[in-house]
Amino acid sequence: KINTYPGLRRQIKSWLKSGVLDQGEIFPTKEGTPQGGVISPLLANIALHGMEERVKQFVGNSINRRSEISLIRYADDFVIIHKDIEVILACQKIIAEWLSDFGLELKPNKTKLTHTLNEYNGNVGFEFLGFHVQQHKVGNYRSANSTNGTPLGFKTLITPSKPKVKAHLVKIEKVIDTHNHSPQYALIKRLNPIIRGWSNYYSTVVSKETFSRLDDLIYDKLRAWAKRRGKGSINKDKYWRTVGDRNWCFSTEEGLELTQHLATPIIRHVKVKGNSTPYDGDWIYWSKRRGEYPETPTKVATLLKTQKGKCTHCGLYFTPTDIVEVDHIQPRSLGGKDEYKNLQLLHKHCHDTKTENDGSLQKSYGDNPF
């Protein structure tokens, strides 16, 4: 793993402080971008654009195939994965040389070489963006398979990193401690966004066991909170209620419930194909993938996912250049309702053909529409 390096944020800030170029004229700026600001990762991505291609250009042709090298980067954090340690060392050297052109260097205490399955230099697995990535030896039944179907003898688990779990729990403890004299309603309102946001971030990896453990620890903290307020005794009926199938639900009389980590479903992330981006105009792909796209109506996006990107009339896939229209399977003029089970997405020409034959024109205009 090759992680962050010093000077990048200072470099970006100096660029911003030097001024903004607009139509050939430089306008000086008084301040740079703050660390942790929403624009900071974007600027880092711009500054480091081309790193992956540089690595594959110099390493892939001389040592191994380009496709076997994986470089994953977010802002100034990145990791390089390859089965050969010599390739990793070559990548480290190439990136160090590439960064020197910007006056930057790798930060030694955040640059680590490790193996995901076996111990290497005292390390197994690695931390990246709050996740811990590690492989574990298992039997053939639970093993991952190679491209030809042969069991590899291990499986890869991505879990919330222990430092991030600890930091999350510390944050929750502080909130509980600072609400010793606050109403239960205020405590729940403060905790829910924290729990929900953290759980959503880790909802795509192996997190169920972590979620369960966190819920148990928070329950213990809330018992201590209730005991302090009860001067040594706990009034269960005042703070915990039975809600649905939850017997001990930390909730108010008005029905406000504390969100549980385990309530967040685990849904595996599907890798984005190729160089696709939500702004490339391929709304067919992104609507099918996410059920949403900035310029796609909700109804169209939902039907795209339901129909798996195909026109129900001709059976062909929609393409980004196609004109698509929402059609009522049973026309409204013939009693059809405006609900999803009576809706379908069609090509414009397929919609025209279907309308000519579904009887809606005769119902609307009679035998002689002219």
C-alpha positions in Angstrom: 0.0 0.0 0.0 1.3 3.4 -0.9 -0.6 6.1 0.9 -0.6 9.8 1.2 2.3 12.2 0.9 3.2 15.7 2.3 2.8 18.9 0.4 -0.1 18.0 -1.8 -2.7 20.1 0.1 -0.1 22.9 0.4 0.5 22.7 -3.3 -3.2 22.9 -4.1 -3.6 25.8 -1.7 -0.8 27.6 -3.4 -2.4 27.1 -6.7 -5.7 28.6 -5.4 -3.9 31.4 -3.7 -2.0 32.4 -6.8 -5.4 33.3 -8.4 -8.2 32.1 -10.6 -7.9 32.3 -14.3 -11.0 33.6 -16.1 -11.0 34.5 -19.8 -7.3 35.0 -19.8 -7.2 37.3 -16.7 -5.9 36.2 -13.3 -8.0 37.2 -10.2 -6.0 36.7 -7.0 -7.7 34.8 -4.2 -7.1 35.5 -0.5 -7.6 32.0 0.9 -6.9 28.4 -0.2 -9.2 25.4 0.2 -9.7 24.2 3.8 -8.5 20.7 4.6 -11.6 18.5 4.9 -13.6 20.8 2.6 -15.8 19.2 -0.1 -13.6 20.6 -2.9 -10.3 19.3 -1.5 -10.7 15.7 -2.8 -11.8 17.0 -6.2 -8.7 19.1 -6.4 -6.5 16.2 -5.4 -8.1 14.0 -8.0 -7.4 16.7 -10.6 -3.8 17.1 -9.5 -3.0 13.4 -9.5 -4.9 12.5 -12.7 -2.9 10.2 -14.9 -1.1 8.3 -12.1 -2.7 4.9 -13.0 -1.8 5.3 -16.7 1.8 6.2 -15.8 2.1 3.1 -13.7 0.7 0.8 -16.3 2.7 2.5 -19.1 6.1 1.9 -17.5 5.4 -1.3 -15.4 2.9 -3.2 -17.5 5.0 -3.3 -20.7 8.3 -4.3 -19.0 7.3 -6.6 -16.1 3.9 -8.0 -16.4 0.6 -7.5 -18.2 -1.2 -4.2 -17.6 -4.4 -5.8 -16.6 -2.8 -7.5 -13.6 -2.0 -4.2 -11.9 -4.7 -2.5 -9.8 -4.4 1.1 -8.6 -7.3 2.4 -6.6 -7.2 6.0 -5.6 -9.3 8.6 -3.8 -7.9 12.1 -3.5 -4.3 11.6 -2.1 -4.9 8.1 -0.7 -4.2 5.2 -3.0 -3.3 1.5 -3.0 -1.6 -0.6 -5.6 -2.3 -4.4 -5.8 -0.3 -7.0 -7.6 0.7 -10.6 -6.8 4.4 -9.9 -7.4 6.3 -7.8 -4.8 8.8 -6.8 -7.4 6.1 -5.2 -9.4 4.9 -3.3 -6.3 8.4 -2.0 -5.6 8.7 -0.9 -9.3 5.4 0.9 -9.0 6.6 2.7 -5.8 9.7 3.9 -7.6 7.8 5.0 -10.7 5.3 7.0 -8.6 8.0 8.6 -6.5 9.7 9.8 -9.7 6.3 11.0 -11.2 5.5 12.9 -8.0 8.9 14.6 -8.0 7.9 16.4 -11.1 5.3 18.2 -8.9 7.7 18.8 -6.1 6.0 16.1 -4.0 7.1 12.9 -2.4 5.7 9.8 -0.7 5.2 10.1 3.0 7.3 7.3 4.6 5.2 6.7 7.7 2.1 6.2 5.5 3.7 4.1 2.9 3.4 0.4 3.7 4.1 -2.9 1.9 1.8 -5.7 3.0 0.3 -9.0 1.9 -3.5 -9.6 2.0 -3.2 -13.3 3.0 0.2 -14.0 4.6 2.2 -12.0 7.1 4.7 -9.6 5.5 6.9 -7.3 7.6 4.6 -8.0 10.5 1.5 -6.9 8.5 -1.5 -8.8 7.1 -4.1 -7.0 5.0 -4.4 -3.2 4.8 -6.5 -0.2 5.8 -8.0 2.0 3.0 -10.6 4.7 3.3 -11.8 3.3 6.7 -12.0 -0.3 5.4 -9.9 -3.3 6.4 -9.1 -5.6 3.5 -7.8 -9.1 4.2 -7.9 -12.6 2.8 -8.5 -15.7 5.0 -7.7 -19.3 4.3 -10.9 -21.4 3.9 -11.9 -24.8 2.5 -12.8 -25.3 -1.1 -16.6 -25.0 -0.4 -16.3 -21.4 0.8 -13.3 -20.5 -1.3 -13.1 -17.8 -4.0 -12.5 -19.2 -7.5 -10.1 -18.2 -10.2 -11.2 -17.2 -13.7 -11.1 -20.9 -14.8 -13.2 -22.0 -11.8 -10.4 -23.5 -9.7 -10.7 -22.9 -5.9 -8.1 -20.5 -4.6 -8.2 -21.7 -1.0 -9.1 -18.3 0.5 -11.7 -15.6 0.5 -11.5 -11.8 0.7 -13.3 -10.0 3.5 -13.7 -6.2 3.6 -14.8 -5.0 7.0 -15.0 -1.7 8.9 -11.5 -0.9 10.2 -11.1 -1.2 13.9 -9.8 2.5 14.4 -13.0 3.7 12.6 -15.2 1.5 14.7 -13.6 2.8 17.9 -13.8 6.4 16.7 -17.5 6.0 15.9 -18.2 4.5 19.4 -16.3 7.3 21.1 -18.3 9.9 19.2 -21.6 8.2 20.3 -20.3 8.0 23.9 -19.6 11.8 23.9 -23.1 12.5 22.6 -24.7 10.4 25.3 -22.5 12.0 28.0 -23.3 15.5 26.9 -27.1 14.7 27.0 -27.2 13.6 30.7 -29.8 16.3 31.5 -31.4 16.5 28.1 -34.8 14.9 27.2 -34.7 11.5 25.6 -36.2 13.1 22.4 -33.1 15.4 22.0 -30.7 12.5 22.6 -32.3 10.3 19.9 -32.5 13.2 17.4 -28.8 13.7 17.9 -27.8 10.1 17.7 -29.9 8.9 14.7 -28.0 10.9 11.9 -24.7 9.7 13.3 -25.7 6.0 13.4 -27.6 6.2 10.1 -24.7 7.9 8.2 -22.0 5.6 9.5 -24.1 2.5 8.8 -24.8 3.5 5.3 -21.1 4.1 4.6 -20.3 0.5 5.6 -23.5 -1.1 4.3 -21.7 -2.6 1.2 -19.2 -4.7 3.0 -19.0 -7.4 5.7 -20.5 -5.3 8.5 -23.3 -7.2 10.1 -21.2 -8.6 13.0 -19.8 -5.1 13.6 -23.3 -3.6 13.5 -24.5 -6.1 16.1 -21.6 -5.4 18.4 -22.1 -1.7 18.2 -25.8 -1.9 19.0 -25.0 -4.0 22.1 -22.4 -1.5 23.3 -24.7 1.4 22.7 -27.4 -0.4 24.6 -25.0 -0.7 27.6 -24.2 3.0 27.3 -27.9 3.9 27.3 -28.6 1.8 30.3 -25.9 3.7 32.2 -27.4 7.0 30.9 -30.9 5.9 32.2 -29.4 4.7 35.5 -27.8 8.1 36.1 -31.0 9.9 35.5 -32.9 7.4 37.7 -30.4 8.0 40.6 -29.2 4.4 40.5 -32.3 2.6 39.2 -33.5 2.1 35.6 -37.1 2.9 34.6 -37.4 0.5 31.6 -41.0 1.5 30.7 -40.0 5.1 30.6 -37.2 4.8 28.0 -37.7 1.3 26.3 -40.8 0.1 24.6 -41.9 -2.8 22.5 -42.1 -1.6 18.9 -43.0 -4.2 16.3 -40.7 -7.2 16.9 -38.3 -5.1 19.0 -38.8 -5.7 22.7 -36.2 -3.3 24.0 -36.6 -0.3 21.6 -35.1 2.9 23.0 -38.0 5.3 22.0 -40.2 8.1 23.3 -43.9 8.0 24.1 -44.4 10.0 20.9 -42.9 7.2 18.8 -39.4 8.5 18.0 -37.1 5.5 17.9 -33.4 5.2 18.1 -32.0 3.9 14.8 -30.1 0.6 15.0 -27.0 -0.2 13.0 -28.5 -3.6 12.2 -31.5 -2.0 10.6 -29.3 -1.0 7.7 -29.4 -3.7 5.0 -26.1 -5.1 3.6 -26.2 -4.6 -0.1 -23.0 -5.5 -2.0 -21.5 -2.8 -4.2 -21.3 -3.6 -8.0 -18.2 -2.1 -9.6 -18.8 0.6 -12.2 -17.9 -0.6 -15.7 -15.0 0.9 -17.6 -14.7 4.6 -17.6 -18.4 5.3 -16.9 -19.4 8.3 -14.9 -22.8 9.7 -13.9 -22.1 12.7 -16.1 -21.3 10.8 -19.4 -24.8 11.0 -20.7 -25.4 7.3 -20.6 -28.6 7.6 -18.5 -29.7 4.1 -19.6 -26.8 2.5 -17.8 -27.0 4.7 -14.7 -30.7 4.4 -14.3 -30.5 0.7 -14.5 -27.6 0.6 -12.0 -28.8 3.1 -9.4 -32.5 3.6 -10.2 -31.8 7.3 -10.5 -30.1 9.8 -12.8 -30.1 13.6 -12.6 -32.1 14.0 -15.9 -34.2 10.8 -15.7 -37.8 10.9 -14.3 -38.4 8.6 -11.4 -41.1 6.7 -13.3 -38.7 6.0 -16.2 -35.8 5.0 -14.0 -38.1 2.5 -12.1 -39.4 1.0 -15.3 -35.8 0.7 -16.7 -34.8 -1.3 -13.6 -37.9 -3.5 -13.7 -37.5 -4.2 -17.4 -33.7 -4.7 -17.1 -33.1 -2.1 -19.8 -35.2 -3.8 -22.5 -38.3 -2.6 -24.4 -41.2 -5.0 -23.7 -42.6 -4.6 -27.2 -39.5 -5.5 -29.4 -37.3 -7.1 -26.7 -34.3 -5.0 -27.6 -32.1 -3.0 -25.2 -32.6 0.7 -25.0 -29.6 2.8 -26.1 -28.6 6.3 -25.0 -29.8 7.7 -28.3 -33.2 6.1 -28.2 -36.4 8.1 -27.5 -38.3 6.2 -24.9 -41.9 6.7 -23.7 -44.0 5.4 -20.8 -47.0 3.5 -22.0 -50.2 2.2 -20.2 -50.4 -1.5 -20.9 -54.2 -1.2 -20.7 -55.0 2.2 -22.1 -56.6 4.7 -19.7 -59.4 5.3 -22.2 -60.2 1.6 -21.8 -60.2 1.6 -18.0 -56.5 1.2 -17.3 -55.0 2.7 -14.1 -52.0 4.9 -13.8 -50.0 2.5 -11.6 -46.7 0.7 -12.1 -48.2 -2.7 -12.8 -50.0 -1.2 -15.7 -47.0 0.7 -17.0 -44.2 -0.2 -19.4 -41.3 1.6 -21.1 -41.2 1.4 -24.9 -39.2 2.8 -27.8 -41.1 5.7 -29.4 -41.8 3.8 -32.6 -42.8 0.7 -30.6 -45.2 2.9 -28.6 -46.7 4.2 -31.8 -47.2 0.6 -33.1 -48.7 -0.6 -29.9 -51.1 2.4 -29.7 -52.4 1.7 -33.3 -53.4 -1.8 -32.2 -54.6 -1.6 -28.6 -58.0 -0.1 -29.4 -57.4 3.2 -27.6 -57.7 5.3 -30.8 -61.1 3.9 -31.6 -62.2 4.5 -28.1 -60.9 8.0 -28.1 -62.1 9.2 -31.5 -64.8 6.7 -32.6 -64.9 5.0 -36.0 -64.0 8.2 -37.9 -61.5 10.3 -36.0 -61.5 12.9 -38.8 
